[in-house]
Amino acid sequence: MNRKLSKQLCILGSTGSIGTQTLDVVRAYPDRYGVYAICAHRSIDKLIEQAREFHPEVVCIADESLYEPLKAALSDLEIKVWAGDEAIAEVVTMPSVDIVVASMVGYAGLRPTIEAIKAGKTIALANKETLVVAGEIICDLALKHHTPILPVDSEHSAIFQSLVGEDRSEIEKILLTASGGPFRTFSLEQMRSVTAADALKHPNWDMGAKITIDSASMMNKGFEVIEAKWLFGVPVEKIQVLVHPQSIVHSAVQFTDGAIKAQLGAPDMRLPIQYALSFPERLASDFPRADLLQLGSLTFEEPDMNRFPNLGLAYEAMRRGGNVPCILNAANEVVNLAFRQNRCGFLQMSDIIAQTMEQTTFIAKPSYEDYVATDAAARQIAEELLTIHH
């Protein structure tokens, strides 16, 4: 394949849900997209399989203990094998890379995204935590380096699509839709005893374990509110969450004249991924279509912040600003994992996040180094609180 003519992708988190679906899009358009680099945290078998199919220039694994087996497995191919966080932060800056698909889960995605922006790469952003933790730094850098950030999240892609050709100063409010997750109709009493296995059954979307739990607790939607503020430059008061169980209206924008534009479609992540890669074009696809006749009706309801306090905590973190969203994210990563390991109850997660937000030192204008320190401090506090609660 001619690497010059096709857009070269560096996929961070290539073995995860977004990464594998990005590769589906590449398979459909091999003449348009090439895979320059793939990076994973530790899913070595899947990474090897992807390397053998797509023949990237570089394959990178974050977990350095897996470097030797990865290198050995790919020794018959002309592929550079790299390992560690430094390598991932470097691969995104390679001159041949056109688009960095940022789909690593969690705080780990922040640094490589910053490096990619500084190198002027187009960012297809699927990592929520990057903007949640350091929205201000990311937006300032993107402006400074004229780097486009194209949202891959279905909700932010929908908002982005609704804003094409519109003046952003005419946004009255953003309507962010949420499926409500598997516990949408549960009482508080029922939610006390839910397990990770219950939470991992998402009604409409197929996602990784961490994001599925965040979706069940509505922290995912809280993160998306924070992301939307940074991506679209609107104050958090202008972002309204609507619970929409059918997941067909992916989000909407209401304008100052009262008109609402929405983007609708079947719940399939390949659609927003492909749109981010091909923007401003739309490429034909054979993805499933949303049949409005089959659906019959679409419903919307107010989110219940009593049953889903995480959504309220996200709004509060955004209002307080500074490093508070970073604290929110760090505490959430700790309790999300603890819940999946049965070390924490479902409702307890919110309590620990709220306490961590109170106990971690506030910094009004954090630097990148402050975010790194805040992340470490908040994780430690959340872990200590878990031990006490447990």
C-alpha positions in Angstrom: 0.0 0.0 0.0 1.2 3.5 -0.7 1.6 5.1 2.7 1.9 8.6 1.0 -1.7 8.7 -0.4 -3.6 7.3 2.5 -4.1 8.9 5.9 -1.8 7.3 8.4 -3.3 6.4 11.8 -1.7 5.9 15.2 -4.2 4.1 17.3 -3.7 4.4 21.1 -5.7 1.5 22.7 -6.0 -0.5 19.4 -7.1 -3.7 21.2 -10.0 -2.0 23.1 -13.6 -1.5 21.9 -12.9 1.8 20.0 -9.6 0.6 18.7 -10.9 -2.6 17.2 -13.9 -0.7 15.6 -11.5 1.9 14.2 -9.7 -1.0 12.5 -13.1 -2.1 11.0 -13.3 1.3 9.3 -9.7 0.8 8.0 -10.7 -2.6 6.6 -13.6 -1.0 4.8 -11.4 1.8 3.3 -7.9 0.3 2.9 -7.1 2.9 0.1 -7.9 5.8 2.4 -6.4 4.8 5.7 -3.2 3.1 6.7 -2.2 1.9 10.1 1.2 3.5 11.0 1.3 2.5 14.7 -0.8 0.5 17.2 -0.5 0.7 20.9 -2.0 -1.3 23.7 -1.8 -1.5 27.5 -1.2 -5.3 27.9 -3.5 -7.3 25.5 -0.5 -8.8 23.8 -2.3 -11.6 21.9 -4.7 -9.3 20.2 -1.9 -6.8 19.5 0.1 -9.5 17.7 -2.9 -10.5 15.7 -3.5 -6.9 14.6 0.2 -6.4 13.8 0.1 -9.4 11.5 -3.0 -8.2 9.7 -2.2 -4.5 9.3 1.7 -4.5 9.2 2.2 -1.2 11.0 5.6 0.5 11.1 5.5 0.5 14.9 3.8 -1.7 17.6 3.9 -0.4 21.1 3.0 -2.0 24.4 2.7 0.1 27.6 3.5 -2.8 30.0 7.3 -3.1 29.6 7.3 -6.7 31.0 5.6 -7.8 27.8 8.3 -6.3 25.5 10.4 -9.4 25.0 7.5 -11.8 24.2 6.0 -9.2 21.8 9.3 -8.7 20.0 9.8 -12.4 19.7 6.3 -13.0 18.4 6.9 -10.4 15.6 10.5 -11.1 14.9 9.8 -12.5 11.4 8.2 -9.1 10.4 9.8 -5.8 9.7 8.0 -4.0 12.5 9.6 -1.8 15.2 8.5 -3.0 18.6 8.5 -0.4 21.4 7.4 -0.5 25.1 6.6 1.8 27.9 4.9 5.2 28.4 7.8 7.1 27.0 7.5 5.1 23.7 3.8 5.8 23.5 4.3 9.5 24.1 6.9 9.4 21.3 5.1 7.3 18.6 2.3 9.9 18.4 4.8 12.6 17.2 6.2 10.5 14.3 6.3 12.6 11.1 4.3 10.0 9.1 1.4 10.0 11.5 -1.6 12.1 10.3 -4.4 11.2 12.8 -4.0 10.0 16.4 -7.0 8.0 17.5 -6.9 8.6 21.3 -8.8 5.6 22.7 -6.7 4.5 25.7 -8.9 4.2 28.7 -8.4 6.5 31.7 -5.8 9.0 32.8 -3.1 7.1 30.9 -4.4 8.7 27.7 -3.6 12.3 28.8 0.1 12.6 28.1 0.2 11.0 24.6 -2.7 13.2 23.6 -0.8 16.3 24.8 2.3 15.2 22.8 0.2 14.6 19.7 -1.4 18.0 19.9 2.0 19.7 20.3 3.1 17.8 17.2 0.1 19.2 15.3 -1.6 15.8 14.6 -5.3 15.7 14.1 -6.8 14.1 17.2 -9.8 11.7 16.9 -10.7 11.8 20.6 -12.3 8.9 22.3 -10.6 9.1 25.7 -13.0 11.1 27.9 -10.6 11.5 30.8 -8.2 13.7 28.8 -10.6 16.6 28.7 -12.1 15.8 32.1 -8.7 16.0 33.8 -7.1 18.8 31.9 -9.6 20.4 29.6 -8.2 23.9 29.9 -4.6 22.8 29.1 -5.8 20.6 26.1 -7.9 23.4 24.6 -5.2 26.0 25.0 -2.6 23.7 23.4 -5.0 22.8 20.5 -5.5 26.6 19.8 -1.8 27.3 20.0 -0.8 24.5 17.7 -3.9 24.8 15.4 -4.7 21.1 16.1 -8.2 19.9 15.3 -9.8 17.7 18.0 -12.6 15.6 16.4 -14.9 13.9 18.9 -15.4 10.1 18.6 -17.9 9.7 21.4 -21.3 9.1 19.9 -22.8 12.0 21.9 -20.1 14.5 21.1 -20.0 13.5 17.5 -23.8 14.1 17.4 -23.3 17.6 18.8 -20.4 18.2 16.5 -22.5 17.1 13.5 -25.4 19.3 14.6 -23.0 22.3 14.7 -21.5 22.0 11.2 -22.3 25.2 9.4 -23.6 26.9 12.6 -22.2 29.7 14.7 -21.3 28.5 18.1 -22.3 31.8 19.7 -25.9 30.9 18.8 -26.0 27.8 21.0 -28.7 28.2 23.6 -28.2 24.8 25.1 -26.7 21.4 24.4 -29.0 18.4 25.0 -26.9 15.4 25.9 -28.7 12.1 25.8 -28.1 9.1 28.1 -29.5 5.6 27.8 -29.9 5.5 31.6 -27.9 2.3 31.8 -29.1 -1.1 33.3 -30.3 0.4 36.6 -32.5 3.2 35.1 -35.7 1.9 36.8 -34.1 0.5 40.0 -35.0 1.9 43.4 -32.2 3.1 45.7 -32.9 -0.1 47.8 -32.3 -2.3 44.8 -29.2 -0.4 43.8 -27.6 -1.2 47.2 -27.1 -4.8 46.3 -26.2 -4.7 42.6 -23.0 -6.4 41.5 -20.4 -5.7 38.8 -21.9 -8.5 36.8 -25.3 -6.8 36.8 -23.7 -3.5 35.8 -21.8 -5.0 32.9 -25.0 -5.8 31.0 -25.4 -2.5 29.1 -28.8 -2.4 27.3 -27.7 -0.8 24.0 -23.9 -0.3 23.7 -21.0 -2.7 23.6 -18.1 -1.1 25.5 -15.2 -2.0 27.8 -15.7 -2.9 31.4 -14.6 0.4 33.0 -16.9 2.5 30.7 -19.8 0.1 31.1 -19.6 0.6 34.9 -19.3 4.4 34.5 -22.4 4.2 32.3 -24.3 2.3 34.9 -23.4 4.9 37.6 -23.9 7.8 35.2 -20.4 9.0 35.8 -19.9 8.5 32.1 -22.5 11.1 31.4 -21.0 13.4 34.0 -17.6 13.1 32.1 -19.4 13.9 28.9 -20.9 17.1 30.3 -17.4 18.2 31.3 -16.1 17.2 27.8 -18.9 19.1 26.1 -18.0 22.2 28.0 -14.5 22.1 26.6 -15.2 20.8 23.2 -17.9 23.3 22.4 -17.0 26.2 24.6 -20.3 26.4 26.5 -20.8 27.0 30.2 -21.9 23.9 32.1 -25.3 25.5 32.9 -26.1 25.3 29.2 -25.7 21.5 29.1 -28.8 19.5 29.9 -28.8 15.7 30.3 -31.8 13.8 29.0 -32.4 10.1 29.7 -33.3 8.5 26.4 -33.6 4.7 26.7 -33.8 4.0 23.0 -30.3 5.5 22.3 -31.4 6.7 18.8 -31.1 10.4 19.3 -27.4 10.6 20.1 -27.6 14.2 21.2 -28.9 17.6 20.1 -28.3 21.3 20.1 -30.9 24.0 20.8 -30.2 27.3 19.2 -31.1 30.9 20.2 -34.0 31.0 17.7 -35.5 27.9 19.4 -34.7 25.4 16.7 -33.2 22.0 17.7 -30.9 20.0 15.5 -30.2 16.4 16.5 -28.3 13.5 15.0 -30.0 10.2 15.0 -28.8 6.7 14.1 -28.5 3.1 15.3 -26.2 2.6 18.3 -23.0 1.7 16.5 -19.7 3.3 17.4 -18.2 2.8 13.9 -20.4 5.6 12.6 -18.9 8.4 14.8 -15.4 6.8 14.4 -15.7 6.9 10.6 -17.1 10.5 10.7 -14.1 11.7 12.8 -11.7 10.1 10.4 -13.3 11.3 7.2 -14.5 14.8 8.3 -15.6 16.9 6.5 -16.7 14.2 4.1 -19.2 11.4 4.7 -18.2 8.0 3.5 -20.8 5.4 2.5 -21.1 2.5 4.9 -23.0 -0.7 5.4 -23.6 -0.1 9.1 -27.0 -0.9 10.5 -29.7 1.7 9.8 -32.1 3.1 12.4 -35.6 2.4 11.2 -37.9 5.0 12.7 -41.0 3.0 11.6 -39.8 0.0 13.6 -39.1 2.2 16.6 -42.5 3.8 16.8 -41.7 6.2 19.7 -38.7 7.9 21.3 -39.0 8.9 25.0 -37.0 11.4 27.1 -36.9 11.8 30.9 -35.1 13.8 33.5 -32.1 12.1 35.2 -32.6 11.4 38.9 -29.6 12.8 40.8 -30.7 11.2 44.0 -30.3 7.7 42.6 -27.3 8.7 40.3 -25.3 11.2 42.4 -22.2 10.9 40.2 -23.9 13.1 37.6 -24.4 15.8 40.3 -20.7 15.4 41.4 -19.5 16.0 37.9 -21.5 19.2 37.6 -20.1 20.3 41.0 -16.6 19.5 40.0 -17.0 21.6 36.9 -18.5 24.5 38.8 -15.6 24.4 41.3 -13.1 24.2 38.5 -9.3 24.1 38.9 -8.1 20.5 39.6 -11.5 19.3 41.0 -12.4 17.4 37.8 -9.0 15.7 37.9 -9.8 14.6 41.5 -13.2 13.4 40.4 -11.7 11.3 37.7 -8.9 9.8 39.9 -11.3 8.8 42.6 -13.7 7.4 40.1 -10.9 5.2 38.5 -10.1 3.8 42.0 -13.7 3.0 43.0 -14.7 1.8 39.6 -12.0 -0.9 39.8 -12.8 -1.6 43.4 -16.5 -2.2 42.5 -15.4 -4.6 39.7 -13.3 -6.4 42.3 -16.2 -6.5 44.8 -14.2 -4.3 47.2 -16.9 -1.5 47.1 -20.7 -1.3 46.9 -22.4 0.4 43.9 -23.8 3.4 45.9 -20.6 3.6 48.0 -18.7 4.7 44.9 -20.3 8.1 44.9 -19.7 8.6 48.7 -16.0 7.9 48.3 -15.7 10.2 45.2 -17.5 13.0 47.1 -15.2 12.6 50.2 -12.1 12.5 48.0 -13.2 15.8 46.3 -13.4 17.3 49.8 -10.1 16.0 51.1 -7.8 16.6 48.2 -6.0 19.9 48.1 -7.6 22.4 45.7 -5.5 24.2 43.0 -7.3 26.9 41.1 -4.9 27.2 38.1 -3.2 23.8 37.8 -0.2 23.2 35.6 0.4 19.8 33.9 2.7 18.9 36.9 -0.1 19.8 39.3 -2.5 17.4 37.5 0.0 14.6 37.8 0.4 15.3 41.6 -3.4 15.7 42.1 -4.1 12.5 40.3 -1.6 10.6 42.6 -2.9 12.3 45.8 -6.6 11.7 45.0 -6.0 8.0 44.2 -4.2 7.6 47.5 -7.1 9.3 49.5 -9.7 7.2 47.6 -7.8 4.0 48.4 -7.6 5.0 52.1 -11.3 5.7 52.2 -12.0 2.3 50.6 -10.1 0.6 53.3 -12.0 2.5 56.0 -15.4 1.8 54.4 -14.5 -1.8 53.7 
